[in-house]
């Protein structure tokens, strides 16, 4: 089975199901030209969701994204994140303004709370609302929130506006399938899957290799196709290598069969009980 090519956000806007991550990009000046080229190639290939965060390289990844999308801003759906200790009402606004400067843009399309900290959700929602009113962001969401946190957020005034939960989800991290993903589906909240190939640690697995050989493709593409199979899931692999970006894009064309999924389920069993949300 192949997944849908787009995901519909709560606003009704459609975005590509396969995007691009930037964690650890921008850290090494020697790789900068390749990383910019990789992000631009991804845009050419329709991977127009680009995810970044103020935490990544203390803003270096945001600056890289800004360089990559210069002159093409209207093509791109930029996702950015505020650190929990910045996420007071005023702090959220200040952090966003700094991110906008590093990105070289006047708006962030989807602005996320990076993980839950000590600041009450209501304060962060108030900051997001101020930014929405100012036109600095177009929507807001969260990252690394488990089902209980999501339910608590959703019940707050304004909480139902949450547009996504970005989580660690891949073949080795299937815990969200038990309760978090069903909750998100029931409430119409798309999920963004980061580290979909477990930062490369998945690639030597024999079962993944077996399915890849069946399709004449690379294990990474099978891992991405597996994550993309699920409706309402945006998958954001990171790559600073243009060749790998082409490989990532090709995962959209892979249709996993029932036999393929059975092999992967045997090697990476789905959860049978609740599990705490894992993070990297």
Secondary structure, DSSP 8 states (H G I E B T S, - for coil): ----SEEE-TTS-EEESB-BB-TTTTS-GGGHHHHHHHHHHHHHTT--EEE--TTGGGGHHHHHHHHHHTT-GGG-EEEEEE-GGG-SHHHHHHHHHHHHHHHTSS-BSEEEE-S--SS-HHHHHHHHHHHHHHTSBS-EEEES--HHHHHHHHHSTTGGG--EEEEE-BTTB-GGGTTHHHHHHHTT-EEEEESTTGGGTTTT-HHHHHHHHHHTS-HHHHHHHHHHTSTTEEEE-B-S-HHHHHHHHHGGG----HHHHHHHHHHS---SS-------
